[in-house]
Amino acid sequence: MSNIFSNLKGDKVIWATAGLLAIFSFLPVYSASSNIAYLYGDGSTFKYLIVHFFHLLLGFCLLFAVHKIPYHYFRGLSILMLPVVVVLLIYTMAQGTVIDGAYASRWIKIPVLGVTFQSSTLASVVLMVYVARYMSKLTDKKISFKETILPLWLPVGAVLILILPANFSTTAIIFAMVLVLMFLGGYPLKYLAAILGAGLVVLSIFVLTAKAFPGLLPNRVDTWASRIQNFANDEDTEADYQIEKAKIAIARGGVAGTGIGKSVQRNFLPQSSSDFIYAIIVEEMGLIGAFGVMLAYLMLLFRIIIVATKANTVFGKLVVMGVGIPIVFQALVNMAVAVELFPVTGQTLPLISSGGSSIWMTCMALGIILSVSAKREEIKETEQRELEGEEENPLDILSEAI
């Protein structure tokens, strides 16, 4: 056991937090999967627990492998992976698939593994690393907007435009995180404001085009509009079915909850094991479980900031913030949707919700963060050995003289 832990490099609190969230996830996933088992008529939730276990196992294997890679390699890998991501997103739009009878052009099937994969999750991680790499090159340099259009904004725009037709919420989150990262990297505010305005213009053109030619994007723009309108007007319509059931689940939870496995609303929430799993946690574990999960993500954010602060390079600092903040932000968005602070977005709860793509890409991002942290530890150990060597050198010289 000690040999296993000795191979886990980097921030131990991040390792522990990620591990605890993964272990904890089995309780709500197993409980919430009863609804899926009932819908498919097999009545067994155990197989969904096994699937979740293998998703987590593959994710933590990926985390372990990535955290062993020296983080400066990710600079070059982001350049190589960006064209791959663009091609993958184009293929996803063209091919798409149908999941549970609904058109879902955000997933592709992987025939060898027999699973579906959400390509936008990979695109998000790769794009944030790419932006961190580019911004690290501009340190202590005067930034010209014209010079950044082709190498920076063209790739960012291409990725966002390819994700937008199928997944507005993911596009908005990635765009917001890119702006935050560039602000942290020292990009001028006046240029960021111009990009934000341009983004709103592009979004408006896209919505108007979709309205004018509804056959291009079946139901997507109408779905976004209805969600936002219902949220703003607080209307009790069929579109609000999930959020109403989530609010009932939270209200039933109280302080201590109804007990593990005793949720009632899991039988009515279609996405009880993924998008609305936080509502099931609150129903079964009450405010204790709700605040416990929230504190875990806030602890993760705190350690991410610590790792970024102590990183030995500008790229290290930016890449940690770039891939780390979206994890916590996504978690907060998921919780906010459950309590109706945000309209329904379809964002999962990282490391807790079922679903392979989200788990794998979250683990990849954590692996990058731990790689940066491991490098810092390696530098400290080298400095300590050198210091000890300097202290011993006079004695060694004296002993040799004697």
Contacts in CASP RR format, 6 or more apart in sequence:
PFRMAT RR
TARGET T0000
AUTHOR 0000-0000-0000
METHOD contacts of the structure
MODEL  1
MSNIFSNLKGDKVIWATAGLLAIFSFLPVYSASSNIAYLYGDGSTFKYLI
VHFFHLLLGFCLLFAVHKIPYHYFRGLSILMLPVVVVLLIYTMAQGTVID
GAYASRWIKIPVLGVTFQSSTLASVVLMVYVARYMSKLTDKKISFKETIL
PLWLPVGAVLILILPANFSTTAIIFAMVLVLMFLGGYPLKYLAAILGAGL
VVLSIFVLTAKAFPGLLPNRVDTWASRIQNFANDEDTEADYQIEKAKIAI
ARGGVAGTGIGKSVQRNFLPQSSSDFIYAIIVEEMGLIGAFGVMLAYLML
LFRIIIVATKANTVFGKLVVMGVGIPIVFQALVNMAVAVELFPVTGQTLP
LISSGGSSIWMTCMALGIILSVSAKREEIKETEQRELEGEEENPLDILSE
AI
7 64 0 8 1.000
8 15 0 8 1.000
8 64 0 8 1.000
8 67 0 8 1.000
9 67 0 8 1.000
9 68 0 8 1.000
9 370 0 8 1.000
9 373 0 8 1.000
9 374 0 8 1.000
9 377 0 8 1.000
9 378 0 8 1.000
10 67 0 8 1.000
10 370 0 8 1.000
10 371 0 8 1.000
10 373 0 8 1.000
10 374 0 8 1.000
10 376 0 8 1.000
10 377 0 8 1.000
11 303 0 8 1.000
11 306 0 8 1.000
11 307 0 8 1.000
11 369 0 8 1.000
11 370 0 8 1.000
11 373 0 8 1.000
13 299 0 8 1.000
13 303 0 8 1.000
14 300 0 8 1.000
14 303 0 8 1.000
14 304 0 8 1.000
14 307 0 8 1.000
14 366 0 8 1.000
14 369 0 8 1.000
14 370 0 8 1.000
14 373 0 8 1.000
15 370 0 8 1.000
17 296 0 8 1.000
17 299 0 8 1.000
17 300 0 8 1.000
17 303 0 8 1.000
18 60 0 8 1.000
18 63 0 8 1.000
18 300 0 8 1.000
18 351 0 8 1.000
18 363 0 8 1.000
18 366 0 8 1.000
19 60 0 8 1.000
19 351 0 8 1.000
20 296 0 8 1.000
21 293 0 8 1.000
21 296 0 8 1.000
21 350 0 8 1.000
21 351 0 8 1.000
21 352 0 8 1.000
22 56 0 8 1.000
22 60 0 8 1.000
22 351 0 8 1.000
24 293 0 8 1.000
24 352 0 8 1.000
25 52 0 8 1.000
25 56 0 8 1.000
25 351 0 8 1.000
25 352 0 8 1.000
25 353 0 8 1.000
26 49 0 8 1.000
26 52 0 8 1.000
26 53 0 8 1.000
27 260 0 8 1.000
27 261 0 8 1.000
27 284 0 8 1.000
28 273 0 8 1.000
28 277 0 8 1.000
28 280 0 8 1.000
28 281 0 8 1.000
28 284 0 8 1.000
28 352 0 8 1.000
29 48 0 8 1.000
29 49 0 8 1.000
29 52 0 8 1.000
29 273 0 8 1.000
29 277 0 8 1.000
29 352 0 8 1.000
29 353 0 8 1.000
29 354 0 8 1.000
30 45 0 8 1.000
30 48 0 8 1.000
30 49 0 8 1.000
30 52 0 8 1.000
30 261 0 8 1.000
31 260 0 8 1.000
31 261 0 8 1.000
31 263 0 8 1.000
31 266 0 8 1.000
31 280 0 8 1.000
31 284 0 8 1.000
32 263 0 8 1.000
32 266 0 8 1.000
32 269 0 8 1.000
32 272 0 8 1.000
32 273 0 8 1.000
32 277 0 8 1.000
32 280 0 8 1.000
32 354 0 8 1.000
33 45 0 8 1.000
33 48 0 8 1.000
33 49 0 8 1.000
33 273 0 8 1.000
33 354 0 8 1.000
34 43 0 8 1.000
34 45 0 8 1.000
34 266 0 8 1.000
34 267 0 8 1.000
35 266 0 8 1.000
35 267 0 8 1.000
35 268 0 8 1.000
35 269 0 8 1.000
35 270 0 8 1.000
35 272 0 8 1.000
35 273 0 8 1.000
36 45 0 8 1.000
36 48 0 8 1.000
36 272 0 8 1.000
36 273 0 8 1.000
37 43 0 8 1.000
37 44 0 8 1.000
37 45 0 8 1.000
37 48 0 8 1.000
38 267 0 8 1.000
48 273 0 8 1.000
48 354 0 8 1.000
51 354 0 8 1.000
52 354 0 8 1.000
52 355 0 8 1.000
55 354 0 8 1.000
55 355 0 8 1.000
55 356 0 8 1.000
55 359 0 8 1.000
55 360 0 8 1.000
56 351 0 8 1.000
56 359 0 8 1.000
58 356 0 8 1.000
58 359 0 8 1.000
58 360 0 8 1.000
59 359 0 8 1.000
59 360 0 8 1.000
59 363 0 8 1.000
59 364 0 8 1.000
60 363 0 8 1.000
62 360 0 8 1.000
62 363 0 8 1.000
62 364 0 8 1.000
62 367 0 8 1.000
63 363 0 8 1.000
63 364 0 8 1.000
63 366 0 8 1.000
63 367 0 8 1.000
63 370 0 8 1.000
66 363 0 8 1.000
66 364 0 8 1.000
66 367 0 8 1.000
66 368 0 8 1.000
66 370 0 8 1.000
66 371 0 8 1.000
67 366 0 8 1.000
67 367 0 8 1.000
67 368 0 8 1.000
67 370 0 8 1.000
67 371 0 8 1.000
67 374 0 8 1.000
68 371 0 8 1.000
69 371 0 8 1.000
70 371 0 8 1.000
70 375 0 8 1.000
71 315 0 8 1.000
71 316 0 8 1.000
71 319 0 8 1.000
71 368 0 8 1.000
71 371 0 8 1.000
71 372 0 8 1.000
71 375 0 8 1.000
72 313 0 8 1.000
72 315 0 8 1.000
74 129 0 8 1.000
74 133 0 8 1.000
74 319 0 8 1.000
74 368 0 8 1.000
74 371 0 8 1.000
75 129 0 8 1.000
75 133 0 8 1.000
75 136 0 8 1.000
75 315 0 8 1.000
76 133 0 8 1.000
77 129 0 8 1.000
78 126 0 8 1.000
78 129 0 8 1.000
78 130 0 8 1.000
78 133 0 8 1.000
79 130 0 8 1.000
79 133 0 8 1.000
81 126 0 8 1.000
82 126 0 8 1.000
82 127 0 8 1.000
82 130 0 8 1.000
82 155 0 8 1.000
82 159 0 8 1.000
85 119 0 8 1.000
85 122 0 8 1.000
85 123 0 8 1.000
85 126 0 8 1.000
85 127 0 8 1.000
85 159 0 8 1.000
86 155 0 8 1.000
86 158 0 8 1.000
86 159 0 8 1.000
86 162 0 8 1.000
88 108 0 8 1.000
88 119 0 8 1.000
88 122 0 8 1.000
88 123 0 8 1.000
89 119 0 8 1.000
89 120 0 8 1.000
89 123 0 8 1.000
89 159 0 8 1.000
89 162 0 8 1.000
89 163 0 8 1.000
90 162 0 8 1.000
91 108 0 8 1.000
91 119 0 8 1.000
92 105 0 8 1.000
92 106 0 8 1.000
92 107 0 8 1.000
92 108 0 8 1.000
92 119 0 8 1.000
92 120 0 8 1.000
92 162 0 8 1.000
92 166 0 8 1.000
93 105 0 8 1.000
93 162 0 8 1.000
93 165 0 8 1.000
93 166 0 8 1.000
95 108 0 8 1.000
96 104 0 8 1.000
96 105 0 8 1.000
96 106 0 8 1.000
96 107 0 8 1.000
96 108 0 8 1.000
97 104 0 8 1.000
97 105 0 8 1.000
97 107 0 8 1.000
97 108 0 8 1.000
97 109 0 8 1.000
97 116 0 8 1.000
98 104 0 8 1.000
99 107 0 8 1.000
99 116 0 8 1.000
103 218 0 8 1.000
103 219 0 8 1.000
104 166 0 8 1.000
105 165 0 8 1.000
105 166 0 8 1.000
106 118 0 8 1.000
106 119 0 8 1.000
106 120 0 8 1.000
106 163 0 8 1.000
106 166 0 8 1.000
106 167 0 8 1.000
106 170 0 8 1.000
107 116 0 8 1.000
107 117 0 8 1.000
107 118 0 8 1.000
107 119 0 8 1.000
107 357 0 8 1.000
108 116 0 8 1.000
108 117 0 8 1.000
108 119 0 8 1.000
109 115 0 8 1.000
109 116 0 8 1.000
109 117 0 8 1.000
110 116 0 8 1.000
110 117 0 8 1.000
115 356 0 8 1.000
116 357 0 8 1.000
117 356 0 8 1.000
117 357 0 8 1.000
118 357 0 8 1.000
118 358 0 8 1.000
120 163 0 8 1.000
120 166 0 8 1.000
120 167 0 8 1.000
120 170 0 8 1.000
120 174 0 8 1.000
121 170 0 8 1.000
121 357 0 8 1.000
121 358 0 8 1.000
121 360 0 8 1.000
121 361 0 8 1.000
122 357 0 8 1.000
122 361 0 8 1.000
123 159 0 8 1.000
123 162 0 8 1.000
123 163 0 8 1.000
123 174 0 8 1.000
124 170 0 8 1.000
124 173 0 8 1.000
124 174 0 8 1.000
124 177 0 8 1.000
124 326 0 8 1.000
124 361 0 8 1.000
125 323 0 8 1.000
125 361 0 8 1.000
125 364 0 8 1.000
125 365 0 8 1.000
125 368 0 8 1.000
127 155 0 8 1.000
127 156 0 8 1.000
127 159 0 8 1.000
127 174 0 8 1.000
127 178 0 8 1.000
128 174 0 8 1.000
128 177 0 8 1.000
128 178 0 8 1.000
128 181 0 8 1.000
128 319 0 8 1.000
128 322 0 8 1.000
128 323 0 8 1.000
128 326 0 8 1.000
129 319 0 8 1.000
129 322 0 8 1.000
129 323 0 8 1.000
129 368 0 8 1.000
130 155 0 8 1.000
131 152 0 8 1.000
131 156 0 8 1.000
131 178 0 8 1.000
131 181 0 8 1.000
131 182 0 8 1.000
131 318 0 8 1.000
131 322 0 8 1.000
132 181 0 8 1.000
132 315 0 8 1.000
132 316 0 8 1.000
132 318 0 8 1.000
132 319 0 8 1.000
132 321 0 8 1.000
132 322 0 8 1.000
133 315 0 8 1.000
133 319 0 8 1.000
134 148 0 8 1.000
134 151 0 8 1.000
134 152 0 8 1.000
135 181 0 8 1.000
135 182 0 8 1.000
135 185 0 8 1.000
135 186 0 8 1.000
135 187 0 8 1.000
135 314 0 8 1.000
135 318 0 8 1.000
136 313 0 8 1.000
136 314 0 8 1.000
136 315 0 8 1.000
136 316 0 8 1.000
136 318 0 8 1.000
138 185 0 8 1.000
138 186 0 8 1.000
138 187 0 8 1.000
139 185 0 8 1.000
139 314 0 8 1.000
143 186 0 8 1.000
143 187 0 8 1.000
143 188 0 8 1.000
143 191 0 8 1.000
145 188 0 8 1.000
145 191 0 8 1.000
145 194 0 8 1.000
148 187 0 8 1.000
148 191 0 8 1.000
153 195 0 8 1.000
156 178 0 8 1.000
159 174 0 8 1.000
160 171 0 8 1.000
160 174 0 8 1.000
160 175 0 8 1.000
161 202 0 8 1.000
163 170 0 8 1.000
163 171 0 8 1.000
163 174 0 8 1.000
164 171 0 8 1.000
164 203 0 8 1.000
164 206 0 8 1.000
165 206 0 8 1.000
165 217 0 8 1.000
165 220 0 8 1.000
166 220 0 8 1.000
168 220 0 8 1.000
168 224 0 8 1.000
169 333 0 8 1.000
169 345 0 8 1.000
169 346 0 8 1.000
169 347 0 8 1.000
170 347 0 8 1.000
173 326 0 8 1.000
173 329 0 8 1.000
173 330 0 8 1.000
173 333 0 8 1.000
173 347 0 8 1.000
174 326 0 8 1.000
175 199 0 8 1.000
176 329 0 8 1.000
177 322 0 8 1.000
177 325 0 8 1.000
177 326 0 8 1.000
177 329 0 8 1.000
179 192 0 8 1.000
179 195 0 8 1.000
179 196 0 8 1.000
180 321 0 8 1.000
180 322 0 8 1.000
180 325 0 8 1.000
181 318 0 8 1.000
181 321 0 8 1.000
181 322 0 8 1.000
181 325 0 8 1.000
182 192 0 8 1.000
183 189 0 8 1.000
183 192 0 8 1.000
184 318 0 8 1.000
184 321 0 8 1.000
185 314 0 8 1.000
185 318 0 8 1.000
207 221 0 8 1.000
209 216 0 8 1.000
210 216 0 8 1.000
210 217 0 8 1.000
210 220 0 8 1.000
210 221 0 8 1.000
211 221 0 8 1.000
226 237 0 8 1.000
226 239 0 8 1.000
227 239 0 8 1.000
227 343 0 8 1.000
227 344 0 8 1.000
228 343 0 8 1.000
229 235 0 8 1.000
230 237 0 8 1.000
230 239 0 8 1.000
230 240 0 8 1.000
230 343 0 8 1.000
231 340 0 8 1.000
231 342 0 8 1.000
231 343 0 8 1.000
231 344 0 8 1.000
236 244 0 8 1.000
242 269 0 8 1.000
242 270 0 8 1.000
242 271 0 8 1.000
242 275 0 8 1.000
242 276 0 8 1.000
242 344 0 8 1.000
243 337 0 8 1.000
243 338 0 8 1.000
243 340 0 8 1.000
243 344 0 8 1.000
245 265 0 8 1.000
245 268 0 8 1.000
245 269 0 8 1.000
245 276 0 8 1.000
245 279 0 8 1.000
246 265 0 8 1.000
246 269 0 8 1.000
246 276 0 8 1.000
246 279 0 8 1.000
246 337 0 8 1.000
246 338 0 8 1.000
246 339 0 8 1.000
246 340 0 8 1.000
247 279 0 8 1.000
247 339 0 8 1.000
247 340 0 8 1.000
248 265 0 8 1.000
249 263 0 8 1.000
249 264 0 8 1.000
249 265 0 8 1.000
249 266 0 8 1.000
249 269 0 8 1.000
249 276 0 8 1.000
249 279 0 8 1.000
249 280 0 8 1.000
249 282 0 8 1.000
249 283 0 8 1.000
250 279 0 8 1.000
250 282 0 8 1.000
250 283 0 8 1.000
250 290 0 8 1.000
250 338 0 8 1.000
250 339 0 8 1.000
252 258 0 8 1.000
252 264 0 8 1.000
252 265 0 8 1.000
252 283 0 8 1.000
253 282 0 8 1.000
253 283 0 8 1.000
253 284 0 8 1.000
253 285 0 8 1.000
253 286 0 8 1.000
253 287 0 8 1.000
254 282 0 8 1.000
254 286 0 8 1.000
254 287 0 8 1.000
255 286 0 8 1.000
255 287 0 8 1.000
255 288 0 8 1.000
256 285 0 8 1.000
256 286 0 8 1.000
256 287 0 8 1.000
256 288 0 8 1.000
257 282 0 8 1.000
257 283 0 8 1.000
257 284 0 8 1.000
257 285 0 8 1.000
257 286 0 8 1.000
257 288 0 8 1.000
258 264 0 8 1.000
258 283 0 8 1.000
258 284 0 8 1.000
259 284 0 8 1.000
259 285 0 8 1.000
260 284 0 8 1.000
260 285 0 8 1.000
261 284 0 8 1.000
262 284 0 8 1.000
263 272 0 8 1.000
263 280 0 8 1.000
263 283 0 8 1.000
263 284 0 8 1.000
264 283 0 8 1.000
265 272 0 8 1.000
265 279 0 8 1.000
265 280 0 8 1.000
265 283 0 8 1.000
266 272 0 8 1.000
266 280 0 8 1.000
266 283 0 8 1.000
269 276 0 8 1.000
269 279 0 8 1.000
269 280 0 8 1.000
271 346 0 8 1.000
272 279 0 8 1.000
272 280 0 8 1.000
273 280 0 8 1.000
273 353 0 8 1.000
273 354 0 8 1.000
274 348 0 8 1.000
274 353 0 8 1.000
274 354 0 8 1.000
274 355 0 8 1.000
275 334 0 8 1.000
275 337 0 8 1.000
275 344 0 8 1.000
275 346 0 8 1.000
275 347 0 8 1.000
275 348 0 8 1.000
275 353 0 8 1.000
276 337 0 8 1.000
276 338 0 8 1.000
277 348 0 8 1.000
277 349 0 8 1.000
277 352 0 8 1.000
277 353 0 8 1.000
277 354 0 8 1.000
278 290 0 8 1.000
278 293 0 8 1.000
278 334 0 8 1.000
278 335 0 8 1.000
278 338 0 8 1.000
278 349 0 8 1.000
279 338 0 8 1.000
281 289 0 8 1.000
281 290 0 8 1.000
281 293 0 8 1.000
281 352 0 8 1.000
282 289 0 8 1.000
282 290 0 8 1.000
282 338 0 8 1.000
293 335 0 8 1.000
293 349 0 8 1.000
293 352 0 8 1.000
294 335 0 8 1.000
297 327 0 8 1.000
297 328 0 8 1.000
297 331 0 8 1.000
297 332 0 8 1.000
297 350 0 8 1.000
298 328 0 8 1.000
300 327 0 8 1.000
300 328 0 8 1.000
301 325 0 8 1.000
301 328 0 8 1.000
304 320 0 8 1.000
304 321 0 8 1.000
304 324 0 8 1.000
304 325 0 8 1.000
304 328 0 8 1.000
304 369 0 8 1.000
305 321 0 8 1.000
307 320 0 8 1.000
307 369 0 8 1.000
307 372 0 8 1.000
307 373 0 8 1.000
307 376 0 8 1.000
308 316 0 8 1.000
308 317 0 8 1.000
308 318 0 8 1.000
308 320 0 8 1.000
308 321 0 8 1.000
308 372 0 8 1.000
309 317 0 8 1.000
310 373 0 8 1.000
310 376 0 8 1.000
311 317 0 8 1.000
311 320 0 8 1.000
311 372 0 8 1.000
311 375 0 8 1.000
311 376 0 8 1.000
312 375 0 8 1.000
312 376 0 8 1.000
312 379 0 8 1.000
316 372 0 8 1.000
319 368 0 8 1.000
319 372 0 8 1.000
320 368 0 8 1.000
320 369 0 8 1.000
320 372 0 8 1.000
323 365 0 8 1.000
323 368 0 8 1.000
323 369 0 8 1.000
324 365 0 8 1.000
324 366 0 8 1.000
324 369 0 8 1.000
326 365 0 8 1.000
327 350 0 8 1.000
327 362 0 8 1.000
327 365 0 8 1.000
327 366 0 8 1.000
330 347 0 8 1.000
330 348 0 8 1.000
330 349 0 8 1.000
330 350 0 8 1.000
331 349 0 8 1.000
331 350 0 8 1.000
333 342 0 8 1.000
333 345 0 8 1.000
333 347 0 8 1.000
334 345 0 8 1.000
334 347 0 8 1.000
334 348 0 8 1.000
334 349 0 8 1.000
334 353 0 8 1.000
335 349 0 8 1.000
336 342 0 8 1.000
337 343 0 8 1.000
337 344 0 8 1.000
337 345 0 8 1.000
337 346 0 8 1.000
337 347 0 8 1.000
348 355 0 8 1.000
348 358 0 8 1.000
350 358 0 8 1.000
350 359 0 8 1.000
350 362 0 8 1.000
351 359 0 8 1.000
351 362 0 8 1.000
351 363 0 8 1.000
END
